[in-house]
Amino acid sequence: MSGVSASPQNLHVHELQQAARHVSERIEPKSTATQSLSRLALLSLIEKLSWQARIGLTAIAAALIIMAGCGVLLIDTAPAGFGLRLLLWAILVIMTGSVCAGHLWRFRRGSAFAAKPFSWRAGYTARLSVFSASIGAGGLLLTPTGLSPTLSVFILTALGITGLVGAGLHAAHRAAALALALPILISVFIAAAFRFDLMAGGNLTGLLSALAGSVIVLIVIGWRSTKSATIAALRWPRRITPMLSAAEKARRRAYNPYKMQKVLKEHLDTKAKMANSQ
C-alpha cells in the first residue's frame, strides 16, 4: 500500500464511493428536529396567553377585592394592627397588579411591545411573579397570632385557590402559570407552618393534604399547557421542505467532481499518508 496515489483515478470505485460518503457526512446540515414548535406556533401561544391573561387578571382582581372587603368587615373583631396589615397588603397588590395589567394592556393595544412578542412574554412572566409574591404576602400579613384559626384557614385557602385559578388561566405558557402559582403557594404554606406551629405537632395532615391537592392541580395545568402546545404545533407545523432541499443540495455538492475536488483530495491524501505510515 506504500505506492497508493492520492489521485482519484488510481482508486477503486468502492473506495471513491466511500470517500464521497465521507465528504457528504462532513457537509450535511445539522438536524433541527429538537426545535419542536415553529415560530408561528409559538406566536399563536403568545396570542392565546394575552387573551387568557385578561380573564385571569380580572378573576384575580375580583377575588382580591372580595377578600379585602371581608377583611374590612373583620377589622373591629380582629387583633390590633390588622387594619394596617390589610392596608399594606392592598397597596402592594395594587402597585404590582397595575404594573402587570399595564404591561398586558400595552401589548394588546399594539404598542412597541407588539413588535417583540417573545420579549413581552418574558417581561410579563417576570412581572407576574412579582404580582404573585405580593399576593402571597397576604398569607403572612393577614394571619396574625390573635386571629381565630377558622379565619386564618379561610384566608390561606382563599389565597391558594386564587393562585391556582389564576395559573389555570395562564396555561398557554407554562412558565407564566408557574410564576403566578408558586410564589402564592409557597407563601401560603410558610404562613400555615408558622400560624399553626406545624413543627411542634400541629395539623400536619391538613397541610400535607393541601400540598397534595395543589400538586395535582399544577399537574393538570401542566397537562393543559402541553395540550395547547400540541394543538399549536398541529395547526402551525414546522415547514420541512426547505430543510430537505438543503440536504439534497449538500449531497449533490458532495458528488460533484468539480466543486468537491479539493475536499476529496484532502481526504485521499490523509488516507494515503496513513497507508504509507503503515
Secondary structure as a PSIPRED ss2 file (coil, helix, strand):
# PSIPRED VFORMAT (PSIPRED V4.0)

   1 M C   1.000  0.000  0.000
   2 S C   1.000  0.000  0.000
   3 G C   1.000  0.000  0.000
   4 V C   1.000  0.000  0.000
   5 S C   1.000  0.000  0.000
   6 A C   1.000  0.000  0.000
   7 S C   1.000  0.000  0.000
   8 P H   0.000  1.000  0.000
   9 Q H   0.000  1.000  0.000
  10 N H   0.000  1.000  0.000
  11 L C   1.000  0.000  0.000
  12 H C   1.000  0.000  0.000
  13 V H   0.000  1.000  0.000
  14 H H   0.000  1.000  0.000
  15 E H   0.000  1.000  0.000
  16 L H   0.000  1.000  0.000
  17 Q H   0.000  1.000  0.000
  18 Q H   0.000  1.000  0.000
  19 A H   0.000  1.000  0.000
  20 A H   0.000  1.000  0.000
  21 R H   0.000  1.000  0.000
  22 H H   0.000  1.000  0.000
  23 V H   0.000  1.000  0.000
  24 S H   0.000  1.000  0.000
  25 E H   0.000  1.000  0.000
  26 R H   0.000  1.000  0.000
  27 I H   0.000  1.000  0.000
  28 E C   1.000  0.000  0.000
  29 P C   1.000  0.000  0.000
  30 K C   1.000  0.000  0.000
  31 S C   1.000  0.000  0.000
  32 T C   1.000  0.000  0.000
  33 A C   1.000  0.000  0.000
  34 T C   1.000  0.000  0.000
  35 Q C   1.000  0.000  0.000
  36 S C   1.000  0.000  0.000
  37 L C   1.000  0.000  0.000
  38 S C   1.000  0.000  0.000
  39 R H   0.000  1.000  0.000
  40 L H   0.000  1.000  0.000
  41 A H   0.000  1.000  0.000
  42 L H   0.000  1.000  0.000
  43 L H   0.000  1.000  0.000
  44 S H   0.000  1.000  0.000
  45 L H   0.000  1.000  0.000
  46 I H   0.000  1.000  0.000
  47 E H   0.000  1.000  0.000
  48 K H   0.000  1.000  0.000
  49 L H   0.000  1.000  0.000
  50 S H   0.000  1.000  0.000
  51 W H   0.000  1.000  0.000
  52 Q H   0.000  1.000  0.000
  53 A H   0.000  1.000  0.000
  54 R H   0.000  1.000  0.000
  55 I H   0.000  1.000  0.000
  56 G H   0.000  1.000  0.000
  57 L H   0.000  1.000  0.000
  58 T H   0.000  1.000  0.000
  59 A H   0.000  1.000  0.000
  60 I H   0.000  1.000  0.000
  61 A H   0.000  1.000  0.000
  62 A H   0.000  1.000  0.000
  63 A H   0.000  1.000  0.000
  64 L H   0.000  1.000  0.000
  65 I H   0.000  1.000  0.000
  66 I H   0.000  1.000  0.000
  67 M H   0.000  1.000  0.000
  68 A H   0.000  1.000  0.000
  69 G H   0.000  1.000  0.000
  70 C H   0.000  1.000  0.000
  71 G H   0.000  1.000  0.000
  72 V H   0.000  1.000  0.000
  73 L H   0.000  1.000  0.000
  74 L C   1.000  0.000  0.000
  75 I C   1.000  0.000  0.000
  76 D C   1.000  0.000  0.000
  77 T C   1.000  0.000  0.000
  78 A C   1.000  0.000  0.000
  79 P C   1.000  0.000  0.000
  80 A C   1.000  0.000  0.000
  81 G C   1.000  0.000  0.000
  82 F H   0.000  1.000  0.000
  83 G H   0.000  1.000  0.000
  84 L H   0.000  1.000  0.000
  85 R H   0.000  1.000  0.000
  86 L H   0.000  1.000  0.000
  87 L H   0.000  1.000  0.000
  88 L H   0.000  1.000  0.000
  89 W H   0.000  1.000  0.000
  90 A H   0.000  1.000  0.000
  91 I H   0.000  1.000  0.000
  92 L H   0.000  1.000  0.000
  93 V H   0.000  1.000  0.000
  94 I H   0.000  1.000  0.000
  95 M H   0.000  1.000  0.000
  96 T H   0.000  1.000  0.000
  97 G H   0.000  1.000  0.000
  98 S H   0.000  1.000  0.000
  99 V H   0.000  1.000  0.000
 100 C H   0.000  1.000  0.000
 101 A H   0.000  1.000  0.000
 102 G H   0.000  1.000  0.000
 103 H H   0.000  1.000  0.000
 104 L H   0.000  1.000  0.000
 105 W H   0.000  1.000  0.000
 106 R H   0.000  1.000  0.000
 107 F H   0.000  1.000  0.000
 108 R H   0.000  1.000  0.000
 109 R H   0.000  1.000  0.000
 110 G C   1.000  0.000  0.000
 111 S C   1.000  0.000  0.000
 112 A H   0.000  1.000  0.000
 113 F H   0.000  1.000  0.000
 114 A H   0.000  1.000  0.000
 115 A H   0.000  1.000  0.000
 116 K C   1.000  0.000  0.000
 117 P H   0.000  1.000  0.000
 118 F H   0.000  1.000  0.000
 119 S H   0.000  1.000  0.000
 120 W H   0.000  1.000  0.000
 121 R H   0.000  1.000  0.000
 122 A H   0.000  1.000  0.000
 123 G H   0.000  1.000  0.000
 124 Y H   0.000  1.000  0.000
 125 T H   0.000  1.000  0.000
 126 A H   0.000  1.000  0.000
 127 R H   0.000  1.000  0.000
 128 L H   0.000  1.000  0.000
 129 S H   0.000  1.000  0.000
 130 V H   0.000  1.000  0.000
 131 F H   0.000  1.000  0.000
 132 S H   0.000  1.000  0.000
 133 A H   0.000  1.000  0.000
 134 S H   0.000  1.000  0.000
 135 I H   0.000  1.000  0.000
 136 G H   0.000  1.000  0.000
 137 A C   1.000  0.000  0.000
 138 G H   0.000  1.000  0.000
 139 G H   0.000  1.000  0.000
 140 L H   0.000  1.000  0.000
 141 L H   0.000  1.000  0.000
 142 L C   1.000  0.000  0.000
 143 T C   1.000  0.000  0.000
 144 P C   1.000  0.000  0.000
 145 T C   1.000  0.000  0.000
 146 G C   1.000  0.000  0.000
 147 L C   1.000  0.000  0.000
 148 S C   1.000  0.000  0.000
 149 P H   0.000  1.000  0.000
 150 T H   0.000  1.000  0.000
 151 L H   0.000  1.000  0.000
 152 S H   0.000  1.000  0.000
 153 V H   0.000  1.000  0.000
 154 F H   0.000  1.000  0.000
 155 I H   0.000  1.000  0.000
 156 L H   0.000  1.000  0.000
 157 T H   0.000  1.000  0.000
 158 A H   0.000  1.000  0.000
 159 L H   0.000  1.000  0.000
 160 G H   0.000  1.000  0.000
 161 I H   0.000  1.000  0.000
 162 T H   0.000  1.000  0.000
 163 G H   0.000  1.000  0.000
 164 L H   0.000  1.000  0.000
 165 V H   0.000  1.000  0.000
 166 G H   0.000  1.000  0.000
 167 A H   0.000  1.000  0.000
 168 G H   0.000  1.000  0.000
 169 L C   1.000  0.000  0.000
 170 H C   1.000  0.000  0.000
 171 A C   1.000  0.000  0.000
 172 A C   1.000  0.000  0.000
 173 H C   1.000  0.000  0.000
 174 R H   0.000  1.000  0.000
 175 A H   0.000  1.000  0.000
 176 A H   0.000  1.000  0.000
 177 A H   0.000  1.000  0.000
 178 L H   0.000  1.000  0.000
 179 A H   0.000  1.000  0.000
 180 L H   0.000  1.000  0.000
 181 A H   0.000  1.000  0.000
 182 L H   0.000  1.000  0.000
 183 P H   0.000  1.000  0.000
 184 I H   0.000  1.000  0.000
 185 L H   0.000  1.000  0.000
 186 I H   0.000  1.000  0.000
 187 S H   0.000  1.000  0.000
 188 V H   0.000  1.000  0.000
 189 F H   0.000  1.000  0.000
 190 I H   0.000  1.000  0.000
 191 A H   0.000  1.000  0.000
 192 A H   0.000  1.000  0.000
 193 A H   0.000  1.000  0.000
 194 F H   0.000  1.000  0.000
 195 R H   0.000  1.000  0.000
 196 F C   1.000  0.000  0.000
 197 D C   1.000  0.000  0.000
 198 L H   0.000  1.000  0.000
 199 M H   0.000  1.000  0.000
 200 A H   0.000  1.000  0.000
 201 G C   1.000  0.000  0.000
 202 G C   1.000  0.000  0.000
 203 N C   1.000  0.000  0.000
 204 L H   0.000  1.000  0.000
 205 T H   0.000  1.000  0.000
 206 G H   0.000  1.000  0.000
 207 L H   0.000  1.000  0.000
 208 L H   0.000  1.000  0.000
 209 S H   0.000  1.000  0.000
 210 A H   0.000  1.000  0.000
 211 L H   0.000  1.000  0.000
 212 A H   0.000  1.000  0.000
 213 G H   0.000  1.000  0.000
 214 S H   0.000  1.000  0.000
 215 V H   0.000  1.000  0.000
 216 I H   0.000  1.000  0.000
 217 V H   0.000  1.000  0.000
 218 L H   0.000  1.000  0.000
 219 I H   0.000  1.000  0.000
 220 V H   0.000  1.000  0.000
 221 I H   0.000  1.000  0.000
 222 G H   0.000  1.000  0.000
 223 W H   0.000  1.000  0.000
 224 R H   0.000  1.000  0.000
 225 S H   0.000  1.000  0.000
 226 T H   0.000  1.000  0.000
 227 K H   0.000  1.000  0.000
 228 S H   0.000  1.000  0.000
 229 A H   0.000  1.000  0.000
 230 T H   0.000  1.000  0.000
 231 I H   0.000  1.000  0.000
 232 A H   0.000  1.000  0.000
 233 A H   0.000  1.000  0.000
 234 L H   0.000  1.000  0.000
 235 R H   0.000  1.000  0.000
 236 W C   1.000  0.000  0.000
 237 P C   1.000  0.000  0.000
 238 R C   1.000  0.000  0.000
 239 R C   1.000  0.000  0.000
 240 I C   1.000  0.000  0.000
 241 T H   0.000  1.000  0.000
 242 P H   0.000  1.000  0.000
 243 M H   0.000  1.000  0.000
 244 L H   0.000  1.000  0.000
 245 S H   0.000  1.000  0.000
 246 A H   0.000  1.000  0.000
 247 A H   0.000  1.000  0.000
 248 E H   0.000  1.000  0.000
 249 K H   0.000  1.000  0.000
 250 A H   0.000  1.000  0.000
 251 R H   0.000  1.000  0.000
 252 R H   0.000  1.000  0.000
 253 R H   0.000  1.000  0.000
 254 A H   0.000  1.000  0.000
 255 Y C   1.000  0.000  0.000
 256 N C   1.000  0.000  0.000
 257 P C   1.000  0.000  0.000
 258 Y C   1.000  0.000  0.000
 259 K C   1.000  0.000  0.000
 260 M C   1.000  0.000  0.000
 261 Q H   0.000  1.000  0.000
 262 K H   0.000  1.000  0.000
 263 V H   0.000  1.000  0.000
 264 L H   0.000  1.000  0.000
 265 K H   0.000  1.000  0.000
 266 E H   0.000  1.000  0.000
 267 H H   0.000  1.000  0.000
 268 L H   0.000  1.000  0.000
 269 D H   0.000  1.000  0.000
 270 T H   0.000  1.000  0.000
 271 K H   0.000  1.000  0.000
 272 A H   0.000  1.000  0.000
 273 K H   0.000  1.000  0.000
 274 M H   0.000  1.000  0.000
 275 A H   0.000  1.000  0.000
 276 N H   0.000  1.000  0.000
 277 S H   0.000  1.000  0.000
 278 Q C   1.000  0.000  0.000
